Amino acid sequence: MSDKTAEAVTLAPVCLFAFNRPDHTRRTLDALAASPLAQETDLIVYLDGPRTEEESPLVEKVASIIQVQNGFASVRLNRRDANVGLAESIRSGVTLTMQEYGRAIVVEDDIVTSQAFLSYMNQALDRYENEKKVWHIAGYNEPIAANRDMRGAAFWRLMSCWGWASWADRWQHFERQPQTLINRFRPDDIRRFNLDGVADFWSQVVANDSGELRTWAIFWYATIFLNDGLCLSPHLSYCGNIGFDGSGTHSGPLNTLQAERLNQDMTPPLPDEVVEDLEALARLKAYYTRRPTRLERLRRRCQKLARKFRR
């Protein structure tokens, strides 16, 4: 970690967004607390309210888990009486934390992190704070086989929201305005947004405009894209998603952490040049281009359903 980060009185806070899954929340908290930096890190939990009376006991159980949580510099619980949904919870919670701290690490209640996650995040936040082209630090990367033996991270345009971080001066530009994007994006913009045509992220914007989806992450990606920002992504993921195990109303049985080993590199080499890494981008595009296996197709369908009903 750089001298500046090592000397800092307070590391970046962790914002945890939780709802009605006590077991997942406990696993997420246990993983974060296992970090060597946890005891120096403030934890701020934003707990959404129940949608129905039947959900109240689950939300209460999540609250009780958070209230007895230790292992952090401080634990603060912010509860909502009514349910606002993940998109609004993220927007308002991240904004409040950014206003107080100037930076934040964001984790949802189905993300499990490695012991090196907080170290990597804080190093990157400190390293690129004054590099205004850098907008986003990702903890997750797709399981690209070519990345398995690689250390460090790379810059590219794509944003991943499974464990991430940013700064207040970047996040202040976030807007969830699908019609504005539809009016502003030209065909060439849409093609670049879709990783030069190999993916289809733009359909999420259109689905939000029609009301089919109510998500937040695609709009953070669009905000970064419109400002010519770059996202730092590790070659090997520091976190994974445990939410596709059948516990959610619309999630399938697949656990995306299966057979994945998380990155334990406490001091990863970070790129000096703040430009899109064309070799890393080519590997990512190849991953999206190749025909997925049956298992991968199931995983992606589960991810789309989870984004639809939780973001």
N, C-alpha and C positions, 0 to 999 in steps of 0.2 A: 504494500500500500504506500502511496506517496506520503511524503513528510507532512503535507498539508492535512490529509485525511487522518494520519496517525495522531496529529496534534489537536484535532478537532475535539471540542468538548462534547458535542452531540453528533452521533452519526445520523444518517438519514432515517427518519421514522419509517416503520412498516405500517401501511394501511391494510387491514384485513377486512374483507367484505363477506359477511356471513348471513345466513337466513335460517333454514330449517333442517340442517343435516348435522346433528351433534357428533356423530362418529367421524365424519369427514373433517369437521372443524377441529376436533381433538387431534387427529393425525396431522393436520396442517400446522397446528400450534406446536405439537411435539417436535416436528421437523425443524421449525424455525427456532425453537428454544435450544435445540442441539448445536446451533451455531456458536462458535467461540465469541462472536460479537453480540450475541443476543443480550447479554447483561448490560451492555452499553447502549442498547437500542430501545427507543420508545415504541410501544405497540399501541396503535389506535384502531379499535374495532368498530365498524359500522354495521349494526345489526338491523336488518329490515323487519318490519312488522308482519304478522301473519295475514294471509289472505282470507282465511276462514277460521272459525272457532276450533275446528279439528286440528289446525296447525299450531295453535297456541302452545300446547304442551311441548312440542318440538322446539319452538322458538325459545321458550323458557328454559329448556334443557341446555340449549346453546348458550344462553345468557349465563347460566350457572357455571358452565365450563369456563367461560371467559373470566368470570368474577373470581375464580380461585386460581387462575393462571399465574404462574411465577416464572422466573428465569429471564425477565426483561428489566430494563432500567425503570420502566413504568408501564402500566396497562390502563388504558382508558376505554371505557365502553360507551358508545353513543347508540342509543336505541330509538327506533321509531315505533310509535303506537300503531300506525297504519302502514300498509304495504305500498311502496312506491315502485317496486321493481328494480332489477339490477342496474338498468341503464341510468335511471335517475339517482340511485344510491351511489354509483360510481362517480357520476358527474359532480354531485354536490360534495361527497366525501373527499374526493381527491382535491377539489377546489379549496375546501376548508383547510385541509392539511398543507397544501402548497402555500396558502396565504400565511400560515403560521410558521412553517419551517423553510420554505423556499425550494424544497425538493422532497420527493417521497418515493418509497418502494411500495408497489401495489401487488397484493396477493389476494386471490379469491379463496373461498373455503374448500375448494376441491384441488388445490395445488400443493403438492409436497415438494419440498426443496432439499437440496443437499446441504451439508454442513458448510460448504464453501460459498453458498449462494450470497449471503450478506457481504462477505468479503469482496467477491466479484462485483456486486452492485455498487458498493461504496467506492471501490477503486475507480470504476468507470464513471460514476457520477462526479467524482473529484477530478479525474483526468480530463474530462470533456466539458466541464461546466462552462468554460469560456470559449469553447468551439461552437459557435452559434449554428453551425450547419448540423450538429448532432442534436436530435430531438428525442430520442428514445433509446433506452437500454433494455434489451430483452434477455430473459433468463432461459427461454425455451427456443429450441430449433427443431425443425422436422428431423426425424431419424434418417438422415442421409448417410448411407453406408460409407461413402468416401470420406466423411468427416470423422469417423470413429477414432482414428489415431492422431488427430490434429489437436494441438493446443491453441488456446487463445480465441480470438473472435474476429469478425469481419463486418464491414459496413455494407449495407444494401438498402433498398427503398422499402422493403416489406416490413410491416409491423406485426409482432407477436404479442398477445396480451396475457399469456400464461406466465405470470411473474415478470414484472417490468418496473421501470423507474423512469422518472423525468424530472424536469425543473419547472418552477413556477412561471418563468418568463416564456417557456414554450407552451405549457399547458393552458395558459390564459387565452390562447387562440382557439381552443377547442370549441366546436359548434356541432350541434346535431341538427342539421338543416338539409334533409335529403333533396328537396326541390331546388335549393340553391346550387347544390352540386350538379344536379341534372341539367340545370340551365348553364352552368359554367364549364362542365367537362365537354371537350370536343372528342371526336372519334380517336384521334391520336393519344389524347390524355387517357381515355378509357383503356386503350391497348397497353400503354405503359403501366397503368394501374393494375392491370391483369397480368403483370409480369411478361409483358410483350406478347400477350395473347395465349399463354400456356395455362392460365388459370381463369377463374371467373369470380373475382371479388366484387365486381361492379353490380352483380345481380343482388347483392345484399343491400346496396343503396336503393335500388329500385324497389325491392321488397319492403324496405322501411318506408318509402314514400307511399306505397299502396296500403300500408297498414298490416301487411302479412307478417312482418317482423317488427320488433321494437328492441333494437340493439344499440350499443354504444361504440364497440371497438372499431367497426368499419369507418366510423366518423373520425376517430382519432387517427387512423391510417390516412384518411382523406385529408385531414388537417396537415399532417406531416408532408404528404405528397404535394399539396398545393403550395407549401412553403419551401419546396425543394430540400426538405430535410432528409437526414439519413438515420437509420436505426442500426445500433450495434447488436449483433447476434453472436452468441458463442457457437463454436463449431460443434461442441457437444453440450447438451442441455444441462443446466443446473437445476431444473425442476421438471416435473411431469404432472399430468392430470389424472386424478383418481376418481373423477366424477362419472365415468362411463361404466358403472358396475351394476346398473339396474336400480340404484337407490333413488334416482330422480324420477319425476313423473314421466319425462319424455326421453330418458337416456337408456341406452341399451346395456348389455351385459359386459361390454368390452372394457378392460382396464388397460389404459394406454401406457401404464408403467411396466407392464409385463415385458420381461426380457430386456428392459432398458436399464442401463447402469447410468447413474447421474454423475455429473462432473464434480470431482472433489479437488480441483486445482485452486488452491488459495491465492496464488499469485500468477494468474495467466498473463502471457504477453499480449498487450493490447496494441492495435495498429497506430502508427504515428501519423500516417497520411489519412486525412479525412476525405476520402473519395469512395465511391461505390466500387467494391471489390468484384471485378468482372468474372474472375475465376470462381469465386464463391457463388455469385449470382448464376453462373452457368450450371453449377451443380444443383442449385435450388430449382432452376427451371427444368433440368433433366429429371429431377425427382417428381415434379408436377406433370411432366410430359409422359413419362413411361406409364404403361398400363398397370394399374395397381392390382395387387392380389385380391382374392375374395375377402380375406381378413382386413386388408387395408380399406377396401370399399365400405365394409361394415363400419370400421372405425370412423371414416369420414362422414358417413351418414349419421352416426351418433353425434359427431361434433356439430354438424349442421343443425340437428334437432336441439342440441343443448344451447347453441347460440340463439336459435329461434325463441326458445321459451325462457332463457335465463338472462339474456342481454337485452 
